[in-house]
Amino acid sequence: QVQLAESGGGLVQAGGSLRLSCEDSTGTFTAYAVGWFRQAPGKEREFVAAITWSGDNTYYSDSVKGRFTISRDNAKKTVYLQMNSLKREDTAVYYCNVKTPGGGDYWGQGTQVTVSS
């Protein structure tokens, strides 16, 4: 089982930075890729970034490329999303996600990010 918990959200001015964390209390997700997604009010959930289990490969949506950085520390059972140069359109609830080969699809409870102008 994977049990994910996001933290680090908050209110920030446009141009500012936040770092989100996603921790798996079981430590299981160190074997899997982890993704970050977000959902803004009235919109569908969308992909933001992903990282392979080793951290060797990362992927980003075009909307955040160059501004966000995903990383992981498997010893701390945590994946991070460093968000710089935040824009109002980055306002959303951010979720981390793990999909396992066995068909498991795990989500955290989400953390709210609000960017003010």
Backbone as JSON Lines, residues from 0, in Angstrom:
{"i":0,"aa":"Q","n":[0.83,-1.19,0.0],"ca":[0.0,0.0,0.0],"c":[0.87,1.25,0.0]}
{"i":1,"aa":"V","n":[0.36,2.26,-0.63],"ca":[1.02,3.57,-0.66],"c":[0.09,4.55,0.03]}
{"i":2,"aa":"Q","n":[0.63,5.33,0.93],"ca":[-0.16,6.35,1.62],"c":[0.54,7.68,1.45]}
{"i":3,"aa":"L","n":[-0.08,8.54,0.64],"ca":[0.54,9.79,0.27],"c":[-0.03,10.96,1.06]}
{"i":4,"aa":"A","n":[0.83,11.9,1.4],"ca":[0.38,13.11,2.09],"c":[1.16,14.29,1.56]}
{"i":5,"aa":"E","n":[0.43,15.25,0.99],"ca":[1.06,16.46,0.48],"c":[1.1,17.55,1.55]}
{"i":6,"aa":"S","n":[2.07,18.42,1.44],"ca":[2.16,19.57,2.33],"c":[2.94,20.67,1.62]}
{"i":7,"aa":"G","n":[2.9,21.86,2.2],"ca":[3.69,22.96,1.67],"c":[2.92,24.01,0.9]}
{"i":8,"aa":"G","n":[1.64,23.78,0.7],"ca":[0.84,24.77,-0.01],"c":[0.63,26.02,0.82]}
{"i":9,"aa":"G","n":[0.05,27.03,0.19],"ca":[-0.23,28.27,0.9],"c":[-0.54,29.39,-0.04]}
{"i":10,"aa":"L","n":[-0.54,30.59,0.5],"ca":[-0.81,31.81,-0.26],"c":[0.5,32.51,-0.56]}
{"i":11,"aa":"V","n":[0.71,32.84,-1.82],"ca":[1.96,33.49,-2.22],"c":[1.65,34.53,-3.29]}
{"i":12,"aa":"Q","n":[2.44,35.57,-3.34],"ca":[2.25,36.58,-4.38],"c":[2.83,36.1,-5.7]}
{"i":13,"aa":"A","n":[2.28,36.62,-6.76],"ca":[2.8,36.29,-8.09],"c":[4.29,36.61,-8.14]}
{"i":14,"aa":"G","n":[5.03,35.7,-8.75],"ca":[6.48,35.84,-8.81],"c":[7.21,35.14,-7.68]}
{"i":15,"aa":"G","n":[6.46,34.72,-6.68],"ca":[7.06,34.07,-5.53],"c":[7.28,32.58,-5.74]}
{"i":16,"aa":"S","n":[7.69,31.91,-4.66],"ca":[8.04,30.5,-4.73],"c":[7.4,29.72,-3.58]}
{"i":17,"aa":"L","n":[7.16,28.46,-3.84],"ca":[6.72,27.51,-2.82],"c":[7.38,26.18,-3.12]}
{"i":18,"aa":"R","n":[7.56,25.37,-2.08],"ca":[8.02,24.0,-2.28],"c":[7.01,23.06,-1.66]}
{"i":19,"aa":"L","n":[6.45,22.22,-2.49],"ca":[5.52,21.2,-2.03],"c":[6.26,19.91,-1.73]}
{"i":20,"aa":"S","n":[5.73,19.18,-0.77],"ca":[6.29,17.87,-0.43],"c":[5.2,16.81,-0.52]}
{"i":21,"aa":"C","n":[5.6,15.64,-0.91],"ca":[4.7,14.48,-0.95],"c":[5.43,13.35,-0.25]}
{"i":22,"aa":"E","n":[4.89,12.92,0.87],"ca":[5.53,11.87,1.64],"c":[4.68,10.62,1.63]}
{"i":23,"aa":"D","n":[5.34,9.5,1.49],"ca":[4.68,8.2,1.61],"c":[5.11,7.59,2.93]}
{"i":24,"aa":"S","n":[4.22,7.54,3.87],"ca":[4.56,7.07,5.21],"c":[5.0,5.61,5.22]}
{"i":25,"aa":"T","n":[4.6,4.85,4.2],"ca":[4.98,3.44,4.16],"c":[6.34,3.24,3.52]}
{"i":26,"aa":"G","n":[6.81,4.22,2.77],"ca":[8.08,4.08,2.07],"c":[7.99,3.26,0.8]}
{"i":27,"aa":"T","n":[6.8,2.78,0.48],"ca":[6.64,1.89,-0.67],"c":[6.93,2.59,-1.98]}
{"i":28,"aa":"F","n":[6.6,3.88,-2.07],"ca":[6.7,4.54,-3.38],"c":[8.12,4.79,-3.84]}
{"i":29,"aa":"T","n":[9.11,4.43,-3.04],"ca":[10.48,4.57,-3.51],"c":[10.75,3.69,-4.73]}
{"i":30,"aa":"A","n":[9.91,2.7,-4.97],"ca":[10.08,1.8,-6.11],"c":[9.34,2.28,-7.36]}
{"i":31,"aa":"Y","n":[8.61,3.39,-7.26],"ca":[7.75,3.8,-8.35],"c":[7.99,5.23,-8.79]}
{"i":32,"aa":"A","n":[7.57,5.51,-10.01],"ca":[7.51,6.9,-10.46],"c":[6.42,7.63,-9.69]}
{"i":33,"aa":"V","n":[6.6,8.92,-9.52],"ca":[5.62,9.74,-8.81],"c":[5.28,10.95,-9.66]}
{"i":34,"aa":"G","n":[4.02,11.28,-9.7],"ca":[3.58,12.44,-10.47],"c":[2.92,13.48,-9.59]}
{"i":35,"aa":"W","n":[2.99,14.72,-10.06],"ca":[2.22,15.82,-9.46],"c":[1.15,16.23,-10.46]}
{"i":36,"aa":"F","n":[-0.04,16.45,-9.95],"ca":[-1.16,16.93,-10.74],"c":[-1.78,18.11,-10.01]}
{"i":37,"aa":"R","n":[-2.6,18.87,-10.72],"ca":[-3.3,19.97,-10.06],"c":[-4.7,20.11,-10.65]}
{"i":38,"aa":"Q","n":[-5.56,20.69,-9.82],"ca":[-6.94,20.92,-10.26],"c":[-7.38,22.3,-9.79]}
{"i":39,"aa":"A","n":[-7.69,23.14,-10.76],"ca":[-8.2,24.47,-10.46],"c":[-9.72,24.42,-10.42]}
{"i":40,"aa":"P","n":[-10.33,25.38,-9.75],"ca":[-11.8,25.38,-9.66],"c":[-12.44,25.38,-11.04]}
{"i":41,"aa":"G","n":[-13.37,24.47,-11.23],"ca":[-14.1,24.39,-12.48],"c":[-13.33,23.76,-13.62]}
{"i":42,"aa":"K","n":[-12.14,23.25,-13.33],"ca":[-11.33,22.64,-14.39],"c":[-11.01,21.19,-14.05]}
{"i":43,"aa":"E","n":[-10.61,20.45,-15.06],"ca":[-10.23,19.06,-14.84],"c":[-8.81,18.99,-14.25]}
{"i":44,"aa":"R","n":[-8.56,17.88,-13.59],"ca":[-7.23,17.66,-13.05],"c":[-6.24,17.53,-14.2]}
{"i":45,"aa":"E","n":[-5.07,18.16,-14.06],"ca":[-4.09,18.13,-15.14],"c":[-2.71,17.74,-14.61]}
{"i":46,"aa":"F","n":[-1.94,17.13,-15.5],"ca":[-0.59,16.72,-15.19],"c":[0.31,17.95,-15.04]}
{"i":47,"aa":"V","n":[1.22,17.88,-14.05],"ca":[2.18,18.96,-13.83],"c":[3.6,18.47,-14.05]}
{"i":48,"aa":"A","n":[3.98,17.4,-13.36],"ca":[5.36,16.92,-13.44],"c":[5.42,15.48,-12.96]}
{"i":49,"aa":"A","n":[6.48,14.77,-13.35],"ca":[6.67,13.4,-12.89],"c":[8.15,13.11,-12.79]}
{"i":50,"aa":"I","n":[8.47,12.1,-11.99],"ca":[9.86,11.7,-11.79],"c":[9.91,10.2,-11.68]}
{"i":51,"aa":"T","n":[10.93,9.6,-12.29],"ca":[11.09,8.15,-12.22],"c":[11.55,7.73,-10.83]}
{"i":52,"aa":"W","n":[11.51,6.44,-10.56],"ca":[11.81,5.97,-9.21],"c":[13.22,6.33,-8.78]}
{"i":53,"aa":"S","n":[14.14,6.36,-9.73],"ca":[15.54,6.66,-9.41],"c":[15.81,8.15,-9.37]}
{"i":54,"aa":"G","n":[14.89,8.91,-9.94],"ca":[15.11,10.35,-10.05],"c":[15.92,10.75,-11.26]}
{"i":55,"aa":"D","n":[16.27,9.77,-12.1],"ca":[17.13,10.06,-13.26],"c":[16.38,10.8,-14.37]}
{"i":56,"aa":"N","n":[15.09,10.62,-14.42],"ca":[14.3,11.25,-15.49],"c":[13.14,12.02,-14.9]}
{"i":57,"aa":"T","n":[12.93,13.21,-15.45],"ca":[11.82,14.05,-15.03],"c":[11.05,14.53,-16.25]}
{"i":58,"aa":"Y","n":[9.78,14.85,-16.03],"ca":[8.9,15.27,-17.11],"c":[8.04,16.42,-16.6]}
{"i":59,"aa":"Y","n":[7.73,17.36,-17.49],"ca":[6.97,18.54,-17.11],"c":[5.93,18.88,-18.17]}
{"i":60,"aa":"S","n":[4.85,19.47,-17.72],"ca":[3.92,20.04,-18.67],"c":[4.53,21.32,-19.23]}
{"i":61,"aa":"D","n":[4.09,21.7,-20.4],"ca":[4.63,22.91,-21.03],"c":[4.36,24.15,-20.18]}
{"i":62,"aa":"S","n":[3.26,24.14,-19.46],"ca":[2.88,25.33,-18.7],"c":[3.79,25.6,-17.5]}
{"i":63,"aa":"V","n":[4.53,24.59,-17.04],"ca":[5.39,24.79,-15.86],"c":[6.86,24.6,-16.17]}
{"i":64,"aa":"K","n":[7.17,24.12,-17.36],"ca":[8.56,23.84,-17.72],"c":[9.41,25.11,-17.57]}
{"i":65,"aa":"G","n":[10.54,24.97,-16.9],"ca":[11.42,26.11,-16.68],"c":[11.14,26.86,-15.4]}
{"i":66,"aa":"R","n":[9.99,26.58,-14.78],"ca":[9.63,27.27,-13.54],"c":[9.54,26.3,-12.36]}
{"i":67,"aa":"F","n":[9.11,25.08,-12.63],"ca":[8.94,24.07,-11.57],"c":[10.04,23.02,-11.71]}
{"i":68,"aa":"T","n":[10.43,22.47,-10.56],"ca":[11.41,21.38,-10.54],"c":[10.93,20.28,-9.61]}
{"i":69,"aa":"I","n":[10.86,19.07,-10.13],"ca":[10.49,17.91,-9.33],"c":[11.75,17.17,-8.93]}
{"i":70,"aa":"S","n":[11.78,16.7,-7.7],"ca":[12.94,15.93,-7.22],"c":[12.44,14.95,-6.16]}
{"i":71,"aa":"R","n":[13.33,14.04,-5.77],"ca":[12.93,13.09,-4.74],"c":[14.11,12.73,-3.88]}
{"i":72,"aa":"D","n":[13.79,12.37,-2.65],"ca":[14.77,11.86,-1.7],"c":[14.18,10.57,-1.15]}
{"i":73,"aa":"N","n":[14.59,9.46,-1.72],"ca":[14.0,8.18,-1.32],"c":[14.34,7.82,0.12]}
{"i":74,"aa":"A","n":[15.46,8.28,0.61],"ca":[15.8,8.02,2.01],"c":[14.8,8.69,2.94]}
{"i":75,"aa":"K","n":[14.26,9.83,2.52],"ca":[13.26,10.53,3.31],"c":[11.84,10.2,2.86]}
{"i":76,"aa":"K","n":[11.71,9.3,1.89],"ca":[10.39,8.87,1.41],"c":[9.56,10.06,0.94]}
{"i":77,"aa":"T","n":[10.21,11.01,0.29],"ca":[9.56,12.26,-0.07],"c":[9.9,12.68,-1.49]}
{"i":78,"aa":"V","n":[8.88,13.19,-2.18],"ca":[9.05,13.83,-3.48],"c":[8.7,15.3,-3.32]}
{"i":79,"aa":"Y","n":[9.47,16.15,-3.98],"ca":[9.29,17.58,-3.85],"c":[8.87,18.2,-5.18]}
{"i":80,"aa":"L","n":[8.18,19.32,-5.08],"ca":[7.9,20.13,-6.27],"c":[8.26,21.57,-5.91]}
{"i":81,"aa":"Q","n":[9.39,22.02,-6.42],"ca":[9.82,23.4,-6.22],"c":[9.16,24.25,-7.3]}
{"i":82,"aa":"M","n":[8.41,25.24,-6.86],"ca":[7.66,26.08,-7.79],"c":[8.16,27.51,-7.69]}
{"i":83,"aa":"N","n":[8.74,28.0,-8.75],"ca":[9.27,29.36,-8.8],"c":[8.49,30.19,-9.82]}
{"i":84,"aa":"S","n":[8.65,31.49,-9.73],"ca":[7.98,32.41,-10.67],"c":[6.5,32.09,-10.8]}
{"i":85,"aa":"L","n":[5.85,31.93,-9.67],"ca":[4.45,31.52,-9.67],"c":[3.55,32.57,-10.32]}
{"i":86,"aa":"K","n":[2.54,32.08,-11.01],"ca":[1.56,32.92,-11.69],"c":[0.18,32.66,-11.11]}
{"i":87,"aa":"R","n":[-0.73,33.59,-11.34],"ca":[-2.09,33.4,-10.83],"c":[-2.7,32.11,-11.37]}
{"i":88,"aa":"E","n":[-2.37,31.78,-12.6],"ca":[-2.94,30.58,-13.19],"c":[-2.39,29.28,-12.61]}
{"i":89,"aa":"D","n":[-1.41,29.38,-11.71],"ca":[-0.93,28.2,-11.0],"c":[-1.8,27.88,-9.78]}
{"i":90,"aa":"T","n":[-2.74,28.75,-9.48],"ca":[-3.63,28.52,-8.35],"c":[-4.45,27.25,-8.57]}
{"i":91,"aa":"A","n":[-4.36,26.33,-7.62],"ca":[-5.03,25.04,-7.76],"c":[-4.77,24.22,-6.49]}
{"i":92,"aa":"V","n":[-5.47,23.11,-6.4],"ca":[-5.12,22.09,-5.42],"c":[-4.13,21.14,-6.11]}
{"i":93,"aa":"Y","n":[-3.01,20.91,-5.44],"ca":[-1.96,20.07,-6.0],"c":[-1.97,18.7,-5.33]}
{"i":94,"aa":"Y","n":[-1.9,17.67,-6.16],"ca":[-1.94,16.3,-5.68],"c":[-0.73,15.53,-6.17]}
{"i":95,"aa":"C","n":[-0.23,14.62,-5.35],"ca":[0.76,13.68,-5.87],"c":[0.07,12.34,-6.11]}
{"i":96,"aa":"N","n":[0.68,11.57,-7.0],"ca":[0.05,10.35,-7.48],"c":[1.08,9.27,-7.74]}
{"i":97,"aa":"V","n":[0.72,8.06,-7.42],"ca":[1.54,6.89,-7.75],"c":[0.64,5.85,-8.41]}
{"i":98,"aa":"K","n":[1.09,5.37,-9.52],"ca":[0.42,4.25,-10.19],"c":[1.37,3.06,-10.17]}
{"i":99,"aa":"T","n":[0.88,1.93,-9.69],"ca":[1.72,0.75,-9.58],"c":[1.43,-0.22,-10.71]}
{"i":100,"aa":"P","n":[2.41,-1.07,-11.04],"ca":[2.2,-2.04,-12.12],"c":[1.01,-2.97,-11.87]}
{"i":101,"aa":"G","n":[0.7,-3.18,-10.6],"ca":[-0.42,-4.04,-10.27],"c":[-1.78,-3.39,-10.43]}
{"i":102,"aa":"G","n":[-1.81,-2.15,-10.88],"ca":[-3.07,-1.45,-11.1],"c":[-3.45,-0.49,-10.0]}
{"i":103,"aa":"G","n":[-2.62,-0.36,-9.0],"ca":[-2.92,0.58,-7.93],"c":[-2.8,2.02,-8.44]}
{"i":104,"aa":"D","n":[-3.69,2.87,-7.94],"ca":[-3.7,4.28,-8.34],"c":[-3.94,5.09,-7.07]}
{"i":105,"aa":"Y","n":[-2.88,5.65,-6.54],"ca":[-2.93,6.27,-5.21],"c":[-2.79,7.79,-5.3]}
{"i":106,"aa":"W","n":[-3.61,8.47,-4.52],"ca":[-3.6,9.93,-4.48],"c":[-3.53,10.4,-3.03]}
{"i":107,"aa":"G","n":[-2.89,11.55,-2.84],"ca":[-2.94,12.18,-1.54],"c":[-4.2,13.03,-1.43]}
{"i":108,"aa":"Q","n":[-4.32,13.75,-0.32],"ca":[-5.51,14.55,-0.07],"c":[-5.44,15.91,-0.75]}
{"i":109,"aa":"G","n":[-4.25,16.28,-1.22],"ca":[-4.07,17.55,-1.91],"c":[-3.65,18.67,-0.98]}
{"i":110,"aa":"T","n":[-3.0,19.66,-1.57],"ca":[-2.6,20.86,-0.83],"c":[-2.92,22.08,-1.69]}
{"i":111,"aa":"Q","n":[-3.52,23.08,-1.09],"ca":[-3.98,24.25,-1.83],"c":[-2.84,25.23,-2.06]}
{"i":112,"aa":"V","n":[-2.7,25.66,-3.3],"ca":[-1.76,26.73,-3.65],"c":[-2.58,27.87,-4.22]}
{"i":113,"aa":"T","n":[-2.42,29.05,-3.63],"ca":[-3.13,30.23,-4.1],"c":[-2.11,31.32,-4.41]}
{"i":114,"aa":"V","n":[-2.14,31.8,-5.64],"ca":[-1.21,32.83,-6.08],"c":[-2.0,34.12,-6.29]}
{"i":115,"aa":"S","n":[-1.61,35.15,-5.56],"ca":[-2.31,36.44,-5.67],"c":[-1.5,37.4,-6.52]}
{"i":116,"aa":"S","n":[-2.22,38.34,-7.12],"ca":[-1.52,39.31,-7.97],"c":[-1.06,40.5,-7.16]}
